Structure formats: structure tokens, C-alpha cells
Amino acid sequence: MERWLREHGFTLVTGGKTGHVFYVRDGVKITLPGHGPQDLTKKHVAIILRQLAAAGFDKDQIRREIG
């Protein structure tokens, strides 16, 4: 997911003390867990897809690209 975000113009921003990783582009802020298992849960993926769809990205295309 991080690679996809970087390839689509999102930039990494420093976070607070939560340990999470933040990516921002055009006012859209995506939060990824910075601790725990490396794989995102289905819940995390669904939340991120909804945020990206609200920002104008095609949800189906994102699913195909991230595998």
C-alpha cells in the first residue's frame, strides 16, 4: 500500500507519537498502522479504499493495482 501511495503522488509526513505512518496528497490524509503485522487487515484496506474513492480514485482500479 505504501508503494502504491508513493507512486500516485502521496508524500510521507512525520507523525506524532502514535507510531502510525501518514501519507498526504491534495488534502487527503491516509493513515497506515506503523506497528504490528505488516499485512493490512481487510478492515484497514476497506477504510483506505473508501477514503481514496472519496478523493476521486477508482476503487476497482486500486484493488487491481495493489493485488
C-alpha positions as a Markdown table, in Angstrom:
| # | Residue | x | y | z |
|---|---|---|---|---|
| 1 | Met | 0.0 | 0.0 | 0.0 |
| 2 | Glu | 2.8 | 2.4 | 0.8 |
| 3 | Arg | 4.4 | 1.8 | -2.6 |
| 4 | Trp | 1.0 | 2.5 | -4.3 |
| 5 | Leu | 0.6 | 5.7 | -2.4 |
| 6 | Arg | 4.1 | 6.9 | -3.3 |
| 7 | Glu | 3.6 | 6.0 | -6.9 |
| 8 | His | 0.4 | 8.1 | -7.0 |
| 9 | Gly | 1.8 | 11.3 | -5.6 |
| 10 | Phe | 1.3 | 10.9 | -1.9 |
| 11 | Thr | 4.1 | 12.1 | 0.3 |
| 12 | Leu | 5.2 | 10.7 | 3.7 |
| 13 | Val | 4.7 | 13.1 | 6.6 |
| 14 | Thr | 6.0 | 12.8 | 10.0 |
| 15 | Gly | 3.5 | 11.7 | 12.6 |
| 16 | Gly | 3.2 | 12.2 | 16.3 |
| 17 | Lys | 4.0 | 9.6 | 18.9 |
| 18 | Thr | 1.3 | 7.1 | 17.8 |
| 19 | Gly | 3.7 | 5.0 | 15.6 |
| 20 | His | 1.3 | 5.3 | 12.6 |
| 21 | Val | 2.5 | 6.3 | 9.1 |
| 22 | Phe | 0.8 | 9.2 | 7.3 |
| 23 | Tyr | 0.7 | 9.9 | 3.6 |
| 24 | Val | -0.8 | 13.1 | 2.2 |
| 25 | Arg | -1.9 | 14.4 | -1.2 |
| 26 | Asp | -4.2 | 17.3 | -2.0 |
| 27 | Gly | -5.7 | 17.4 | 1.5 |
| 28 | Val | -6.3 | 13.7 | 1.6 |
| 29 | Lys | -4.5 | 12.0 | 4.6 |
| 30 | Ile | -4.1 | 8.3 | 4.6 |
| 31 | Thr | -3.1 | 6.6 | 7.9 |
| 32 | Leu | -1.3 | 3.3 | 7.9 |
| 33 | Pro | -0.5 | 1.3 | 11.1 |
| 34 | Gly | 3.2 | 1.7 | 11.8 |
| 35 | His | 3.3 | -1.3 | 14.2 |
| 36 | Gly | 2.0 | -4.8 | 14.4 |
| 37 | Pro | 1.7 | -7.2 | 11.4 |
| 38 | Gln | 3.0 | -6.0 | 8.0 |
| 39 | Asp | -0.2 | -7.0 | 6.2 |
| 40 | Leu | -3.2 | -4.8 | 6.4 |
| 41 | Thr | -6.4 | -6.3 | 7.7 |
| 42 | Lys | -9.5 | -6.3 | 5.4 |
| 43 | Lys | -10.9 | -3.6 | 7.6 |
| 44 | His | -7.9 | -1.3 | 7.1 |
| 45 | Val | -8.0 | -1.9 | 3.3 |
| 46 | Ala | -11.7 | -1.1 | 3.2 |
| 47 | Ile | -11.3 | 2.1 | 5.2 |
| 48 | Ile | -8.4 | 3.3 | 2.9 |
| 49 | Leu | -10.3 | 2.4 | -0.2 |
| 50 | Arg | -13.3 | 4.5 | 0.9 |
| 51 | Gln | -11.0 | 7.4 | 1.6 |
| 52 | Leu | -9.3 | 7.2 | -1.8 |
| 53 | Ala | -12.7 | 6.8 | -3.6 |
| 54 | Ala | -14.0 | 9.9 | -1.8 |
| 55 | Ala | -10.9 | 11.7 | -3.1 |
| 56 | Gly | -11.7 | 10.7 | -6.7 |
| 57 | Phe | -9.7 | 7.5 | -7.2 |
| 58 | Asp | -11.3 | 4.4 | -8.8 |
| 59 | Lys | -11.8 | 1.8 | -6.1 |
| 60 | Asp | -11.7 | -1.1 | -8.6 |
| 61 | Gln | -8.5 | 0.1 | -10.2 |
| 62 | Ile | -6.8 | 0.4 | -6.8 |
| 63 | Arg | -7.8 | -3.1 | -5.9 |
| 64 | Arg | -6.3 | -4.4 | -9.2 |
| 65 | Glu | -3.1 | -2.5 | -8.7 |
| 66 | Ile | -2.4 | -3.4 | -5.1 |
| 67 | Gly | -3.3 | -7.1 | -5.7 |
